[in-house]
Amino acid sequence: MPSDNPVDFGLRKVSPQEKRRLVGGVFERVANRYDIMNDLMSLGTHRIFKRMLVEMSGARTGQRVLDLAGGTGDLAALFAPVVGPEGSVVLADINAAMMSVGRNRLLDDGLPQVNFCQTCAESLPFATASFNCVVIGFGLRNFTDKDAALRELVRVLVPGGVLLVLEFSKPENPALETAYTAFQALWPGMGKLVAGDASSYQYLVESIRVHPNQRALKLMMEDAGFTQVEYHNFVGGIAAVHRGVRPCDER
């Protein structure tokens, strides 16, 4: 069961209920400008990272993929042609405004194999062993209870199924970390200029700072029940992808 202990909302400690409300407000405010800001903040590299994620997933025709915290649908759009008409992609997100942007985009792109589900990550409305692959693109740090969500993902994956988590992470070179911190300081101002909202991007900066580093997230995935957990840094650790496998059931 999800914990009732205080959780991080940026640099603040709040109740789980308050974090859900506050995070919901952040993404409602930025939904329509979310993709533009992603391109600006990552200098376009997030699109390369997401294509690499698809390659690392091993997804193939006929499989079922869950794009959790899928928001505006970047990853769902990439996975849809991979699984083909025989497969399916479920874009799941807790935020209705983000899902609305994603639904409109994917329907306009003519991708009928993508379905939509508004849900929280800690209590998924899917049967056990429903998916061959689960992906989370820059969403895990916003979850209210990361440990509970990871346990749910073990449950909904088939034995041998793969979880891939793409997330902002911790640069391993001190000089790069200093430069990256200086660049992050520009994000609230960029958010004010482009999206009319500085506070949401201040939260983004803070949420990255308190997010578990690469080794800590690896341990969290292992504690949740994943095996063969590994991570790969992108751009020196500014972002990283973690990969874990649901173990095959014992006979």
N, C-alpha and C positions, 0 to 999 in steps of 0.2 A: 504494500500500500504506500502511496505517496506520503512523505513526511509533512508534519505541520510546523516544523522548525523554521525560524527565519531564513530567508534566502537572499542572494545578492540581486539587487536591481542597480546595475552600475556599481558605484562605490557605497551605496546605501544598503542597509539590511531592512527588509520588509517581510510581511507575512506572505505565504504562498498566494493567498487570494489577492492581496494588493499587487504582487508582481504580475499576475495574470492580467489584472485591470490596466496596470501601467504599460506593460508591453503591448497589450492590445491597442492602447491609445497611440503609442509610437507608430505602429504600422498602419493604423487607420489614417494618420496624418500624412504619411509619406508614400502611401501605396501608388499614387499616380505618377510620382517622380522617382520611384525606387530604382528602376533600371538605369535611368540617366545618372543618378548619383553613384550607383555601383560602378559604372564605367569610369566616372571621374575619380572616385576614390581608389580604384584598382588600376587606373590607367589602362583599362580594357583587359587586363590579364585574367580577370575572373572567368571570362569566356573560354580562354585557353585551359584554365584549371578544370572547368566543367567538362570539356571534351576529353581531357586526360582521365577524369573520373569515370566516364563512360567506358573508355578503353580498359581501365583497371577492373571494372565490374565483372567482365566476362559474360555479360548478358547476351542472350541470343534469341533467335526466333521462337515464338511461342511461350516465352516465360512471362511471369508476373513480377512487376517492379512497383515498389512503393516509394514515391517521392515525398518524404515527410518534411513538413515545413516548406512545401514546394512553392508557396507564394505565387509569383508571377509566371511560373511555368518554364523557366529556362531548361532545367534538367528534364522535365517531363517531355518537352519538345525534342530533346536529343535522344531520349530513350525510345520514344514511340516508333520511329522507323527501324530501330534495332530489333525490337520484339515483334514488329510487324502486325498485320491484321489478326494473326492467330494468337498473339499475346495481348497483354493489357498493362497499362500504367495507371496507378491510382495517385492522383495529386491530392495530398492531405495537408490541411493547414487549419490552425485554430482561428485565423483571422479572416472574417468574411470579406473585408475590403481587398486584401491581397488576393484571395481566391477569385474574386470577381474580375480583377485585372487578368489573372492567369487564364480563367475560363474563356474570357472574350478573345484573348490572343490565340489560344489553342483551337477554339472553334473556328476562328477566322483562317487558321492554317489548315483546317480540314483533317484533324487527327482524331477520328472517332474512337480509337482504342484507349484514349485517355478519359478516365472517370474522375469524379471529384468527391471529396469527403471532408466536411468540416468537423474536426475532432482535435482533442488535446493529445499530446504525445504520450502522456503517462497512463492513459486508459484507452487503448485503441479498440475500435468496434469491429475487429477482424478476427476470424477464426484462427486457431493455432495452425502453424505451418501453411500460411496463405501465400507467401511470397518467396520467390527465388532470390530476390535482391531488394535491399532497402538502401536508399541514399538520402543523405541530409546535406544540403548545400548552404553553408553559412547560417544555420538555424539552431544548432545545438546549444549555443551559449544563451539563447533566449528561453530555453525550456525552464519550467518552474522547478522540476525535480529531475535532474539528469539521470540519476541512478535508477529511478523508477522507469523512466523512458527507455533506458538501455535494456532493462529486464524485459520490458514489453516487446522490444525488437527481437530479442532472442526467441520469445514465444511465437511471434508471427512469421518468422523465417522457417523455411523447410530445413531439415537436417542437411548440413552442407551449404546452406544459403549464406549469402555474403552481406555484411553491412559496410558501407563506405561513408565516412564522415569527412566532409570538406569544411574546414573552418579556419578563421584567422587564428594565428598561433604566435609563438614567441621566437623572434630572431635569435639565432645562436651566436652571432657575431656582435660584440658590444657596439662597434661603430655603426653597423647596420641598424641595431636597435635604437641608437640615438637619433639617427637620421629618420627612421620610421616614426618615432615618437614626435619629432618635429613636424613631419608631414601630417600625422593624425591631428595635430593641433589646428590644422587648417580646415578640418572637416566640418565643425559646427558653422563656421562662416560660409563655407560652400553650401551647406544645407540651407542656411538662411537665404542665400542668394538664389539658389536653384529651386528649392522645395518650399521656401517660405517658413522654414522651421529649423532653428539652431539646436533646440533642446533635445530633439530626437537623435541628432548626430553626436551631441555630447554624450548621451547615453550609449551610443554605439562605441565611442572611444573607451568609455569606462568599462563596458561589458567585455571588450577585448582584453583589457588589463586584468580583470579578475577571472577570466576564463582559464581553466586548467591548462598547464603547459603540455607539451607532447607526451612526456613520460607519464605525467599524472593521468591524462586521458587514456593512455594505453592501459594503465592499471585499473581504471574505472571500467573499461570494457571487459577486461579479464575477470574482474570481480562480478560483473553482471552475468558472466557465463560464456563469453566469446573465447574462442581459441584462435591460434595462429595470428594473434594481433600484431600488427606492424604499422609503422607510419613512415610517410615520405614527405620531406620538406619541399615546399615550393618557394623560390626566391629567398633562400637562406633561412626559411622558417617564418617568414611573414604570414604564410598560410601553410597548412599541412593537411594531408589526407590520411586518415586512419582507416585501416581495413581489418575486419574481424570476421570469423566464420562461426556459425552455429554448429556445435559439435553434432556428429551423427549419433542417433539414439543408440544406446547400448542394447545388445540383444541378449 
